[in-house]
Structure formats: structure tokens, C-alpha cells
Amino acid sequence: MTTTDSAIAIEATIVRDEHKGGWTYVALPGSKEAFGTGKAVRVVGTVDDVPIQATLLPLGGGTHMLPLKQAIVRTLGKGAGERVAVLLAPHSEGTR
């Protein structure tokens, strides 16, 4: 992961929780340090150049997850186990 002025850039693997209603997401290790909080963080950025706005959710251990809505997954044309390039910066509204 690269961090610059609270922005992060990382290549990550899409994860799909197989439980009913499970999340599709990418894990962002080191995000607590990058964003200065272990709480939920509103972000803007891109996943494989697809624009997103989302709320990072804490997974623990200094890692957040970036939930991927199904519309984004369809636009990406990728699924669980595939790699994506993620570029995120804090949204002007900040943390929750």
C-alpha cells in the first residue's frame, strides 16, 4: 500500500463472504494508520478506474474493508479472488 496525504493506493483481492447476505469487499491492511482512525471512514476514489464513494468499515488489527456494491462488481466485470487497483482519499465529510 502507498499512502500520500491520507490517500491510499493498493492492489487488493476481491473477497466474497459466502454466508447468506454476505459482503463483497476488499481488505485494506494498514488503513487505520493511513486514515488516522480505526472507526468507519467515508472515502471517495476509484476501483480499477471505476469511481466510487463508500464507507470503509473496520475489520480490526488496523484493517478496514471497502464494501463493493453489486453494481460496482458488475461494472468491474470481476469477482471473488480477482485483483483490483484501489485508490482512495477521505471524503470531505470524514469519519463517522
N, C-alpha and C positions, 0 to 999 in steps of 0.2 A: 504494500500500500504506500502511496505517496501522499503526503499532506502538505498543503500550502495555504496559509492564512485561513484555517478552518475548513478548507475544501479537501476532499479526498478523491483519489483516483486508484482504482483497484480492478484486477481481473478476478472474477469470482465465479463459482459454480452455482447454478440454479438448483435449489433443494425443494422437493415436494414432500410435505408431511402426508403420509399415506392414510392417516386416520380420516374418517368421515368429516368433511368440513375443514380438513387440514389446510395449512397455509402453503403457498408457493412463495419462496423468498430467496434472497442471497444473504449470507452471513458476512459481516464486515468486522473482522478482528481488528482491534486497535482503535475502533471508532470512538470509544469513550475518551481516550486521550486526544484524538483529533478534534472532537466537538466540545470537549471540556465538561462532559456530563455523562452519567450513566442512566439518565432519565430519557424519556421519549424526546425525539428531536425532529422538528419539521424541516424538510430539505427540499431542494429543487436540484435538477440536474438531468443527466441522461443515462440510459442503459443501452449500450450499442447504438448510440446516437438518437435513440427514441426519447423525446422529452418526458420527464416525469415530475410530479410533485407528490410527496409522500411523507409519512411519519415513520421514522426509524423507531423500532421497539427494542428495548433492552433484552438481551438473552443471558446476560451475566458474564462475569470474567472480562469486562471491558469490551464486549462484543455486542453490537446491535444487529437486528435483522432488517432488511429492506423488503417489506412485503411487495409482491408483484401481483397486481390485479390481472384477472384473466384477459382483459382487453390488451394489456401490455404484453403478456405472454404470447397472445395470438399475433400481435404486430411484430414481435421479435422473431416469431417462427421457430422458437427454441423451446426446449423442455428440460425436465429434471436431468441433471448430470452434464448439461452443456454449459460452456463458459461464456461469460458476457463481460464487457468492459463497462465499469460503473464510474461515473464522475458526479460527485455530489457536493453541494455547498449548503450552509444553513439558509433556511427560508427567512425572510425578513421578520416573520412572527416568532422565530426562535423556538425555545423548548416549551414543553407543556408541563 
